[in-house]
Amino acid sequence: MLTKALSEMPAGQRCAGKAIVVFFALMAGFAILSRGLDAFTVARVTAGAPSRGALTHEITLNGNAEPLGENAVALPEGFVVKELLLREGARIAAGDAVAVLDTAQIERLLADARRELSASQLDIAARNVKAEVPKKDTLTGAALALERAREDAIAAEEAASHAVYRATDEHRRAREARKDLRDSGDYTDEQLDAAGQAVRAAAAALEDARLARERAVTEGERAILDAQNALLEAERAAAEQDLTDAADEETKRLETGRAYLGVAALQARIAELEALLEQGGRVTAGAAGLVTALHIKPGDMTTAGGAYLLAGQATGSVFTALAPKEDAER
């Protein structure tokens, strides 16, 4: 259709139209060629997951290392310093000798500690020996007394009852005898009066036997009550004694425990003194550092306070140096 349209145009217009068509065809070709070339020349970037890291920069500087503080160092307490091996400003290493203690004093202290240890061990041995404690028979005796009181009361009542029985029988026989005498009709006034006296005597004896039985019962009950009260008192005393014994046993246990602790302390003291003697009284440093001050001198007695001040590894240090500006800004 485009060719037909061009053929119908004048010659001048046909030339212009062909030129326009060729121009657009060339532009389309160049566009296709440009895209093909981009596919080969454009760089592709692939992004990965970020990871943690560190950028280091090292520089070498000259400076000073100074201690942050000082530690007070004590010597074994309670000894006379014979010789001091330190001076201010000196650097010492762990294990260096710092002082010599008086060995004569150490030997005396060791002998005293050994004697004290022997005495303490004998004391503990004596505490552990169980003393012969007299048997507490108060409670048992009170119980036996109550049992005897009951038995005696029963026996007394039985005896009194038997006496009443006999008196009753005598009274019955006396009455029967008087009755028989009267019924016989053959008696004198003296005989009848004698029979009456026998009846009255038997009645009086029966009354006495009954009273005696009442007294026996009353006295038996009183004896039983007294024995019961005695038993209660014995039980109370025994309970108090048990509490006292328990308290005494606890006190003994605590005292024995303290004695054992004292023995352990003496044994540790003896071991310390023996170690000092083996070293000739020499005391060594436990840490390295710089001696900054001395608080003791030969002839002094060591105390719990610090004998000298030490600056070093135990206190930490700080390093001070100057760095070039360009390095410090990095």
Secondary structure as UniProt FT lines:
FT   HELIX           2..7
FT   HELIX           11..41
FT   STRAND          63..67
FT   STRAND          71..73
FT   TURN            77..78
FT   STRAND          80..84
FT   TURN            88..89
FT   STRAND          91..92
FT   TURN            94..95
FT   STRAND          97..101
FT   HELIX           103..128
FT   HELIX           138..184
FT   HELIX           189..278
FT   TURN            279..281
FT   STRAND          282..284
FT   STRAND          289..294
FT   TURN            298..299
FT   STRAND          308..312
FT   TURN            313..315
FT   STRAND          317..321
FT   HELIX           325..328
//
